[in-house]
Amino acid sequence: MKVKELIQRFGLTVAAGNGGLGREIRGGHCGDLLSEVMGHSPIGCVWLTIQVHQNIVAVAVLREMAAIVLTGGNAPDEATRDRANEENIPILLSSATSYDLAGRFFAATGLP
């Protein structure tokens, strides 16, 4: 599944990183502790988090993530959006919790 398909299927809003919407999703990861995400998220994953600062983009680049989904109604600041646009890392928004969205993603895709 590609990021743009995930957006359509789950009604996500694109906050930044339109240049990366064609990325292929290979899995998912939920977490808010950056060191844990850096050490354990799979390459090509969609990362569900409540973190909104620009360090999330650096982690996404490091782990070659397909996209970041900010859950719980959280939104990035301008600096984070700018950095995501520079790196072509999609930042997507959802009002759902990470728990709820992860369950829905897994049920619909079966991706690890």
N, CA, C and O atoms as CSV, one atom per row, in Angstrom:
chain,resi,resn,atom,element,x,y,z
A,1,MET,N,N,0.846,-1.167,0.000
A,1,MET,CA,C,0.000,0.000,0.000
A,1,MET,C,C,0.898,1.239,0.000
A,1,MET,O,O,1.933,1.269,0.665
A,2,LYS,N,N,0.498,2.231,-0.734
A,2,LYS,CA,C,1.216,3.495,-0.787
A,2,LYS,C,C,0.599,4.485,0.207
A,2,LYS,O,O,-0.554,4.341,0.612
A,3,VAL,N,N,1.386,5.487,0.588
A,3,VAL,CA,C,0.936,6.481,1.557
A,3,VAL,C,C,-0.349,7.154,1.078
A,3,VAL,O,O,-1.270,7.350,1.870
A,4,LYS,N,N,-0.426,7.508,-0.199
A,4,LYS,CA,C,-1.620,8.195,-0.697
A,4,LYS,C,C,-2.867,7.319,-0.568
A,4,LYS,O,O,-3.962,7.843,-0.368
A,5,GLU,N,N,-2.724,6.003,-0.677
A,5,GLU,CA,C,-3.858,5.095,-0.488
A,5,GLU,C,C,-4.282,5.062,0.982
A,5,GLU,O,O,-5.473,5.010,1.288
A,6,LEU,N,N,-3.308,5.092,1.881
A,6,LEU,CA,C,-3.598,5.118,3.315
A,6,LEU,C,C,-4.395,6.372,3.673
A,6,LEU,O,O,-5.351,6.311,4.446
A,7,ILE,N,N,-3.995,7.498,3.106
A,7,ILE,CA,C,-4.677,8.767,3.351
A,7,ILE,C,C,-6.145,8.669,2.949
A,7,ILE,O,O,-7.034,9.037,3.716
A,8,GLN,N,N,-6.385,8.176,1.758
A,8,GLN,CA,C,-7.753,8.058,1.250
A,8,GLN,C,C,-8.571,7.062,2.059
A,8,GLN,O,O,-9.724,7.326,2.399
A,9,ARG,N,N,-7.980,5.936,2.359
A,9,ARG,CA,C,-8.707,4.872,3.042
A,9,ARG,C,C,-9.117,5.235,4.463
A,9,ARG,O,O,-10.163,4.801,4.945
A,10,PHE,N,N,-8.281,6.040,5.136
A,10,PHE,CA,C,-8.532,6.337,6.540
A,10,PHE,C,C,-8.862,7.801,6.803
A,10,PHE,O,O,-8.941,8.216,7.959
A,11,GLY,N,N,-9.054,8.579,5.762
A,11,GLY,CA,C,-9.456,9.970,5.922
A,11,GLY,C,C,-8.440,10.823,6.650
A,11,GLY,O,O,-8.809,11.690,7.442
A,12,LEU,N,N,-7.154,10.586,6.387
A,12,LEU,CA,C,-6.097,11.350,7.040
A,12,LEU,C,C,-5.899,12.684,6.324
A,12,LEU,O,O,-6.218,12.821,5.143
A,13,THR,N,N,-5.375,13.652,7.046
A,13,THR,CA,C,-5.080,14.968,6.487
A,13,THR,C,C,-3.583,15.100,6.302
A,13,THR,O,O,-2.813,14.737,7.192
A,14,VAL,N,N,-3.160,15.615,5.159
A,14,VAL,CA,C,-1.739,15.828,4.902
A,14,VAL,C,C,-1.344,17.195,5.452
A,14,VAL,O,O,-1.898,18.218,5.051
A,15,ALA,N,N,-0.379,17.203,6.376
A,15,ALA,CA,C,0.123,18.456,6.950
A,15,ALA,C,C,1.403,18.907,6.269
A,15,ALA,O,O,1.705,20.100,6.245
A,16,ALA,N,N,2.163,17.960,5.712
A,16,ALA,CA,C,3.449,18.280,5.072
A,16,ALA,C,C,3.936,17.069,4.300
A,16,ALA,O,O,3.407,15.967,4.442
A,17,GLY,N,N,4.961,17.293,3.476
A,17,GLY,CA,C,5.629,16.186,2.800
A,17,GLY,C,C,4.890,15.614,1.611
A,17,GLY,O,O,4.958,14.409,1.366
A,18,ASN,N,N,4.187,16.448,0.868
A,18,ASN,CA,C,3.444,15.959,-0.299
A,18,ASN,C,C,4.322,15.212,-1.296
A,18,ASN,O,O,3.833,14.345,-2.020
A,19,GLY,N,N,5.605,15.536,-1.340
A,19,GLY,CA,C,6.517,14.882,-2.271
A,19,GLY,C,C,6.761,13.417,-1.984
A,19,GLY,O,O,7.318,12.710,-2.824
A,20,GLY,N,N,6.353,12.942,-0.810
A,20,GLY,CA,C,6.579,11.551,-0.446
A,20,GLY,C,C,5.331,10.689,-0.446
A,20,GLY,O,O,5.363,9.569,0.065
A,21,LEU,N,N,4.232,11.179,-1.006
A,21,LEU,CA,C,2.968,10.440,-0.928
A,21,LEU,C,C,2.957,9.158,-1.743
A,21,LEU,O,O,2.061,8.331,-1.574
A,22,GLY,N,N,3.926,8.978,-2.619
A,22,GLY,CA,C,4.008,7.749,-3.401
A,22,GLY,C,C,4.841,6.661,-2.748
A,22,GLY,O,O,5.043,5.599,-3.337
A,23,ARG,N,N,5.328,6.910,-1.541
A,23,ARG,CA,C,6.155,5.908,-0.838
A,23,ARG,C,C,5.347,4.651,-0.527
A,23,ARG,O,O,4.152,4.708,-0.235
A,24,GLU,N,N,6.031,3.529,-0.598
A,24,GLU,CA,C,5.429,2.231,-0.287
A,24,GLU,C,C,5.516,1.982,1.219
A,24,GLU,O,O,6.566,2.201,1.824
A,25,ILE,N,N,4.429,1.531,1.819
A,25,ILE,CA,C,4.387,1.225,3.252
A,25,ILE,C,C,4.708,-0.248,3.446
A,25,ILE,O,O,4.083,-1.115,2.835
A,26,ARG,N,N,5.689,-0.526,4.302
A,26,ARG,CA,C,6.108,-1.903,4.567
A,26,ARG,C,C,5.731,-2.405,5.952
A,26,ARG,O,O,5.938,-3.578,6.264
A,27,GLY,N,N,5.182,-1.530,6.783
A,27,GLY,CA,C,4.829,-1.929,8.134
A,27,GLY,C,C,4.417,-0.725,8.944
A,27,GLY,O,O,4.196,0.357,8.401
A,28,GLY,N,N,4.313,-0.917,10.246
A,28,GLY,CA,C,3.910,0.168,11.118
A,28,GLY,C,C,4.675,0.132,12.426
A,28,GLY,O,O,5.272,-0.880,12.794
A,29,HIS,N,N,4.642,1.267,13.123
A,29,HIS,CA,C,5.286,1.354,14.432
A,29,HIS,C,C,4.566,2.424,15.249
A,29,HIS,O,O,4.243,3.493,14.731
A,30,CYS,N,N,4.319,2.138,16.513
A,30,CYS,CA,C,3.726,3.100,17.447
A,30,CYS,C,C,4.736,3.379,18.541
A,30,CYS,O,O,5.312,2.454,19.115
A,31,GLY,N,N,4.950,4.644,18.829
A,31,GLY,CA,C,5.859,4.979,19.912
A,31,GLY,C,C,6.087,6.465,19.996
A,31,GLY,O,O,5.981,7.182,19.001
A,32,ASP,N,N,6.404,6.927,21.200
A,32,ASP,CA,C,6.623,8.343,21.433
A,32,ASP,C,C,8.001,8.646,21.998
A,32,ASP,O,O,8.377,9.813,22.113
A,33,LEU,N,N,8.752,7.626,22.350
A,33,LEU,CA,C,10.110,7.807,22.855
A,33,LEU,C,C,11.059,7.675,21.663
A,33,LEU,O,O,11.218,6.588,21.107
A,34,LEU,N,N,11.687,8.781,21.275
A,34,LEU,CA,C,12.457,8.806,20.037
A,34,LEU,C,C,13.556,7.752,19.993
A,34,LEU,O,O,13.782,7.149,18.944
A,35,SER,N,N,14.239,7.519,21.098
A,35,SER,CA,C,15.309,6.517,21.096
A,35,SER,C,C,14.753,5.115,20.847
A,35,SER,O,O,15.399,4.306,20.181
A,36,GLU,N,N,13.578,4.822,21.366
A,36,GLU,CA,C,12.955,3.519,21.124
A,36,GLU,C,C,12.563,3.389,19.656
A,36,GLU,O,O,12.767,2.337,19.051
A,37,VAL,N,N,12.010,4.435,19.091
A,37,VAL,CA,C,11.605,4.416,17.687
A,37,VAL,C,C,12.831,4.258,16.789
A,37,VAL,O,O,12.794,3.489,15.829
A,38,MET,N,N,13.915,4.976,17.089
A,38,MET,CA,C,15.144,4.853,16.297
A,38,MET,C,C,15.700,3.439,16.340
A,38,MET,O,O,16.241,2.950,15.348
A,39,GLY,N,N,15.568,2.787,17.478
A,39,GLY,CA,C,16.138,1.450,17.640
A,39,GLY,C,C,15.261,0.311,17.181
A,39,GLY,O,O,15.763,-0.787,16.942
A,40,HIS,N,N,13.952,0.538,17.047
A,40,HIS,CA,C,13.054,-0.592,16.816
A,40,HIS,C,C,12.064,-0.450,15.670
A,40,HIS,O,O,11.393,-1.424,15.328
A,41,SER,N,N,11.953,0.711,15.073
A,41,SER,CA,C,10.975,0.854,13.980
A,41,SER,C,C,11.536,0.233,12.706
A,41,SER,O,O,12.722,0.377,12.410
A,42,PRO,N,N,10.682,-0.458,11.952
A,42,PRO,CA,C,11.161,-1.080,10.714
A,42,PRO,C,C,11.324,-0.049,9.594
A,42,PRO,O,O,10.601,0.946,9.542
A,43,ILE,N,N,12.258,-0.296,8.722
A,43,ILE,CA,C,12.455,0.537,7.536
A,43,ILE,C,C,11.156,0.522,6.719
A,43,ILE,O,O,10.538,-0.527,6.539
A,44,GLY,N,N,10.757,1.690,6.232
A,44,GLY,CA,C,9.567,1.780,5.389
A,44,GLY,C,C,8.245,1.773,6.131
A,44,GLY,O,O,7.192,1.559,5.530
A,45,CYS,N,N,8.292,2.004,7.425
A,45,CYS,CA,C,7.059,1.931,8.211
A,45,CYS,C,C,6.294,3.251,8.212
A,45,CYS,O,O,6.809,4.292,7.802
A,46,VAL,N,N,5.065,3.178,8.679
A,46,VAL,CA,C,4.281,4.347,9.042
A,46,VAL,C,C,4.381,4.442,10.559
A,46,VAL,O,O,4.074,3.484,11.268
A,47,TRP,N,N,4.808,5.591,11.050
A,47,TRP,CA,C,5.029,5.797,12.470
A,47,TRP,C,C,3.876,6.588,13.050
A,47,TRP,O,O,3.594,7.699,12.602
A,48,LEU,N,N,3.207,6.025,14.045
A,48,LEU,CA,C,2.121,6.694,14.754
A,48,LEU,C,C,2.668,7.247,16.063
A,48,LEU,O,O,3.241,6.511,16.866
A,49,THR,N,N,2.486,8.563,16.275
A,49,THR,CA,C,3.046,9.213,17.450
A,49,THR,C,C,2.240,10.449,17.823
A,49,THR,O,O,1.439,10.952,17.035
A,50,ILE,N,N,2.472,10.927,19.041
A,50,ILE,CA,C,1.895,12.203,19.465
A,50,ILE,C,C,2.942,13.314,19.442
A,50,ILE,O,O,2.616,14.480,19.665
A,51,GLN,N,N,4.196,12.959,19.174
A,51,GLN,CA,C,5.273,13.951,19.134
A,51,GLN,C,C,5.088,14.879,17.939
A,51,GLN,O,O,4.680,14.429,16.869
A,52,VAL,N,N,5.381,16.162,18.103
A,52,VAL,CA,C,5.150,17.121,17.029
A,52,VAL,C,C,6.370,17.974,16.667
A,52,VAL,O,O,6.301,18.749,15.713
A,53,HIS,N,N,7.476,17.854,17.392
A,53,HIS,CA,C,8.644,18.695,17.145
A,53,HIS,C,C,9.456,18.170,15.955
A,53,HIS,O,O,9.253,17.040,15.511
A,54,GLN,N,N,10.364,18.985,15.449
A,54,GLN,CA,C,11.044,18.629,14.210
A,54,GLN,C,C,11.992,17.439,14.314
A,54,GLN,O,O,12.436,16.929,13.285
A,55,ASN,N,N,12.313,16.985,15.507
A,55,ASN,CA,C,13.144,15.788,15.635
A,55,ASN,C,C,12.451,14.545,15.075
A,55,ASN,O,O,13.119,13.572,14.723
A,56,ILE,N,N,11.127,14.567,14.990
A,56,ILE,CA,C,10.430,13.406,14.415
A,56,ILE,C,C,10.806,13.221,12.953
A,56,ILE,O,O,10.852,12.092,12.464
A,57,VAL,N,N,11.072,14.306,12.257
A,57,VAL,CA,C,11.461,14.207,10.847
A,57,VAL,C,C,12.852,13.583,10.742
A,57,VAL,O,O,13.093,12.750,9.868
A,58,ALA,N,N,13.755,13.976,11.615
A,58,ALA,CA,C,15.100,13.394,11.607
A,58,ALA,C,C,15.037,11.884,11.845
A,58,ALA,O,O,15.750,11.124,11.190
A,59,VAL,N,N,14.204,11.457,12.760
A,59,VAL,CA,C,14.048,10.019,13.034
A,59,VAL,C,C,13.461,9.323,11.812
A,59,VAL,O,O,13.902,8.234,11.445
A,60,ALA,N,N,12.472,9.944,11.184
A,60,ALA,CA,C,11.850,9.344,10.000
A,60,ALA,C,C,12.853,9.200,8.860
A,60,ALA,O,O,12.841,8.197,8.147
A,61,VAL,N,N,13.709,10.182,8.686
A,61,VAL,CA,C,14.743,10.099,7.646
A,61,VAL,C,C,15.727,8.986,7.980
A,61,VAL,O,O,16.077,8.182,7.116
A,62,LEU,N,N,16.172,8.939,9.229
A,62,LEU,CA,C,17.120,7.919,9.673
A,62,LEU,C,C,16.588,6.511,9.426
A,62,LEU,O,O,17.338,5.631,9.002
A,63,ARG,N,N,15.311,6.292,9.687
A,63,ARG,CA,C,14.705,4.954,9.551
A,63,ARG,C,C,14.014,4.756,8.203
A,63,ARG,O,O,13.324,3.757,7.998
A,64,GLU,N,N,14.199,5.708,7.283
A,64,GLU,CA,C,13.622,5.620,5.940
A,64,GLU,C,C,12.126,5.295,5.993
A,64,GLU,O,O,11.644,4.406,5.291
A,65,MET,N,N,11.410,6.032,6.836
A,65,MET,CA,C,9.977,5.791,7.035
A,65,MET,C,C,9.160,6.239,5.830
A,65,MET,O,O,9.550,7.143,5.091
A,66,ALA,N,N,8.024,5.585,5.656
A,66,ALA,CA,C,7.097,5.968,4.594
A,66,ALA,C,C,6.351,7.238,4.979
A,66,ALA,O,O,6.101,8.088,4.124
A,67,ALA,N,N,5.991,7.382,6.254
A,67,ALA,CA,C,5.224,8.542,6.710
A,67,ALA,C,C,5.176,8.565,8.228
A,67,ALA,O,O,5.443,7.569,8.901
A,68,ILE,N,N,4.825,9.740,8.745
A,68,ILE,CA,C,4.553,9.933,10.168
A,68,ILE,C,C,3.079,10.290,10.278
A,68,ILE,O,O,2.581,11.134,9.533
A,69,VAL,N,N,2.381,9.644,11.212
A,69,VAL,CA,C,0.985,9.999,11.478
A,69,VAL,C,C,0.913,10.549,12.898
A,69,VAL,O,O,1.209,9.851,13.868
A,70,LEU,N,N,0.516,11.806,12.998
A,70,LEU,CA,C,0.317,12.421,14.307
A,70,LEU,C,C,-1.109,12.128,14.740
A,70,LEU,O,O,-2.064,12.476,14.046
A,71,THR,N,N,-1.242,11.495,15.876
A,71,THR,CA,C,-2.546,11.038,16.356
A,71,THR,C,C,-3.072,11.943,17.460
A,71,THR,O,O,-2.379,12.847,17.927
A,72,GLY,N,N,-4.304,11.683,17.867
A,72,GLY,CA,C,-4.901,12.411,18.979
A,72,GLY,C,C,-5.178,13.877,18.696
A,72,GLY,O,O,-5.306,14.674,19.626
A,73,GLY,N,N,-5.273,14.244,17.418
A,73,GLY,CA,C,-5.529,15.635,17.070
A,73,GLY,C,C,-4.311,16.533,17.136
A,73,GLY,O,O,-4.439,17.753,17.036
A,74,ASN,N,N,-3.133,15.956,17.303
A,74,ASN,CA,C,-1.901,16.750,17.354
A,74,ASN,C,C,-1.518,17.227,15.963
A,74,ASN,O,O,-1.861,16.596,14.963
A,75,ALA,N,N,-0.797,18.355,15.907
A,75,ALA,CA,C,-0.374,18.929,14.632
A,75,ALA,C,C,1.041,19.488,14.778
A,75,ALA,O,O,1.419,19.946,15.856
A,76,PRO,N,N,1.821,19.451,13.702
A,76,PRO,CA,C,3.201,19.946,13.764
A,76,PRO,C,C,3.257,21.462,13.707
A,76,PRO,O,O,2.353,22.117,13.188
A,77,ASP,N,N,4.336,22.006,14.253
A,77,ASP,CA,C,4.559,23.446,14.119
A,77,ASP,C,C,5.162,23.737,12.741
A,77,ASP,O,O,5.465,22.818,11.980
A,78,GLU,N,N,5.327,24.998,12.439
A,78,GLU,CA,C,5.804,25.403,11.114
A,78,GLU,C,C,7.199,24.862,10.807
A,78,GLU,O,O,7.459,24.434,9.683
A,79,ALA,N,N,8.094,24.876,11.789
A,79,ALA,CA,C,9.455,24.377,11.570
A,79,ALA,C,C,9.451,22.891,11.230
A,79,ALA,O,O,10.224,22.437,10.387
A,80,THR,N,N,8.576,22.139,11.890
A,80,THR,CA,C,8.474,20.709,11.610
A,80,THR,C,C,7.913,20.479,10.216
A,80,THR,O,O,8.399,19.619,9.481
A,81,ARG,N,N,6.896,21.242,9.852
A,81,ARG,CA,C,6.331,21.125,8.488
A,81,ARG,C,C,7.385,21.472,7.435
A,81,ARG,O,O,7.501,20.785,6.420
A,82,ASP,N,N,8.139,22.520,7.674
A,82,ASP,CA,C,9.176,22.927,6.721
A,82,ASP,C,C,10.219,21.824,6.548
A,82,ASP,O,O,10.622,21.510,5.429
A,83,ARG,N,N,10.644,21.252,7.649
A,83,ARG,CA,C,11.658,20.176,7.592
A,83,ARG,C,C,11.108,18.951,6.870
A,83,ARG,O,O,11.820,18.330,6.081
A,84,ALA,N,N,9.858,18.598,7.128
A,84,ALA,CA,C,9.234,17.456,6.447
A,84,ALA,C,C,9.127,17.709,4.949
A,84,ALA,O,O,9.343,16.799,4.148
A,85,ASN,N,N,8.798,18.930,4.569
A,85,ASN,CA,C,8.728,19.275,3.149
A,85,ASN,C,C,10.098,19.182,2.488
A,85,ASN,O,O,10.206,18.716,1.353
A,86,GLU,N,N,11.140,19.616,3.180
A,86,GLU,CA,C,12.505,19.521,2.652
A,86,GLU,C,C,12.922,18.073,2.429
A,86,GLU,O,O,13.598,17.758,1.449
A,87,GLU,N,N,12.521,17.203,3.330
A,87,GLU,CA,C,12.929,15.794,3.292
A,87,GLU,C,C,11.917,14.892,2.567
A,87,GLU,O,O,12.157,13.696,2.408
A,88,ASN,N,N,10.789,15.464,2.128
A,88,ASN,CA,C,9.717,14.694,1.486
A,88,ASN,C,C,9.203,13.564,2.377
A,88,ASN,O,O,8.932,12.460,1.904
A,89,ILE,N,N,9.074,13.854,3.665
A,89,ILE,CA,C,8.510,12.904,4.624
A,89,ILE,C,C,7.070,13.345,4.892
A,89,ILE,O,O,6.852,14.401,5.485
A,90,PRO,N,N,6.096,12.558,4.469
A,90,PRO,CA,C,4.711,12.932,4.740
A,90,PRO,C,C,4.406,12.950,6.237
A,90,PRO,O,O,4.732,12.011,6.964
A,91,ILE,N,N,3.783,14.023,6.676
A,91,ILE,CA,C,3.226,14.083,8.028
A,91,ILE,C,C,1.719,14.132,7.846
A,91,ILE,O,O,1.179,15.042,7.217
A,92,LEU,N,N,1.054,13.135,8.409
A,92,LEU,CA,C,-0.390,12.983,8.284
A,92,LEU,C,C,-1.037,13.188,9.638
A,92,LEU,O,O,-0.421,12.923,10.671
A,93,LEU,N,N,-2.271,13.655,9.642
A,93,LEU,CA,C,-2.967,13.967,10.891
A,93,LEU,C,C,-4.215,13.124,11.053
A,93,LEU,O,O,-4.930,12.843,10.091
A,94,SER,N,N,-4.465,12.720,12.315
A,94,SER,CA,C,-5.675,11.987,12.659
A,94,SER,C,C,-6.127,12.389,14.055
A,94,SER,O,O,-5.305,12.639,14.936
A,95,SER,N,N,-7.431,12.449,14.248
A,95,SER,CA,C,-7.959,12.728,15.581
A,95,SER,C,C,-8.041,11.459,16.429
A,95,SER,O,O,-8.232,11.531,17.643
A,96,ALA,N,N,-7.897,10.305,15.790
A,96,ALA,CA,C,-7.960,9.022,16.506
A,96,ALA,C,C,-6.723,8.833,17.388
A,96,ALA,O,O,-5.693,9.468,17.164
A,97,THR,N,N,-6.830,7.969,18.378
A,97,THR,CA,C,-5.672,7.630,19.204
A,97,THR,C,C,-4.742,6.699,18.420
A,97,THR,O,O,-5.157,6.072,17.445
A,98,SER,N,N,-3.503,6.618,18.849
A,98,SER,CA,C,-2.549,5.703,18.214
A,98,SER,C,C,-3.042,4.265,18.318
A,98,SER,O,O,-2.924,3.495,17.365
A,99,TYR,N,N,-3.584,3.909,19.455
A,99,TYR,CA,C,-4.089,2.557,19.679
A,99,TYR,C,C,-5.192,2.209,18.672
A,99,TYR,O,O,-5.153,1.162,18.026
A,100,ASP,N,N,-6.164,3.100,18.555
A,100,ASP,CA,C,-7.283,2.862,17.646
A,100,ASP,C,C,-6.808,2.798,16.198
A,100,ASP,O,O,-7.179,1.888,15.457
A,101,LEU,N,N,-6.002,3.747,15.807
A,101,LEU,CA,C,-5.546,3.805,14.425
A,101,LEU,C,C,-4.656,2.613,14.073
A,101,LEU,O,O,-4.763,2.068,12.975
A,102,ALA,N,N,-3.793,2.209,14.977
A,102,ALA,CA,C,-2.931,1.046,14.724
A,102,ALA,C,C,-3.775,-0.206,14.506
A,102,ALA,O,O,-3.493,-0.999,13.607
A,103,GLY,N,N,-4.790,-0.382,15.311
A,103,GLY,CA,C,-5.676,-1.534,15.143
A,103,GLY,C,C,-6.386,-1.507,13.805
A,103,GLY,O,O,-6.501,-2.535,13.137
A,104,ARG,N,N,-6.862,-0.341,13.410
A,104,ARG,CA,C,-7.554,-0.203,12.132
A,104,ARG,C,C,-6.596,-0.425,10.960
A,104,ARG,O,O,-6.957,-1.080,9.983
A,105,PHE,N,N,-5.381,0.115,11.051
A,105,PHE,CA,C,-4.376,-0.088,9.993
A,105,PHE,C,C,-4.073,-1.575,9.844
A,105,PHE,O,O,-4.069,-2.109,8.736
A,106,PHE,N,N,-3.819,-2.236,10.971
A,106,PHE,CA,C,-3.461,-3.644,10.916
A,106,PHE,C,C,-4.604,-4.485,10.355
A,106,PHE,O,O,-4.383,-5.353,9.510
A,107,ALA,N,N,-5.812,-4.231,10.818
A,107,ALA,CA,C,-6.974,-4.996,10.334
A,107,ALA,C,C,-7.153,-4.822,8.831
A,107,ALA,O,O,-7.534,-5.766,8.139
A,108,ALA,N,N,-6.884,-3.632,8.323
A,108,ALA,CA,C,-7.122,-3.354,6.898
A,108,ALA,C,C,-5.988,-3.813,6.007
A,108,ALA,O,O,-6.218,-4.162,4.849
A,109,THR,N,N,-4.763,-3.822,6.524
A,109,THR,CA,C,-3.605,-4.110,5.657
A,109,THR,C,C,-2.914,-5.426,5.984
A,109,THR,O,O,-2.342,-6.057,5.095
A,110,GLY,N,N,-2.956,-5.852,7.247
A,110,GLY,CA,C,-2.225,-7.044,7.659
A,110,GLY,C,C,-0.726,-6.836,7.714
A,110,GLY,O,O,0.025,-7.787,7.929
A,111,LEU,N,N,-0.278,-5.596,7.521
A,111,LEU,CA,C,1.158,-5.314,7.570
A,111,LEU,C,C,1.668,-5.394,9.003
A,111,LEU,O,O,0.962,-5.002,9.932
A,112,PRO,N,N,2.892,-5.900,9.194
A,112,PRO,CA,C,3.446,-6.001,10.553
A,112,PRO,C,C,3.747,-4.654,11.164
A,112,PRO,O,O,4.215,-4.582,12.300
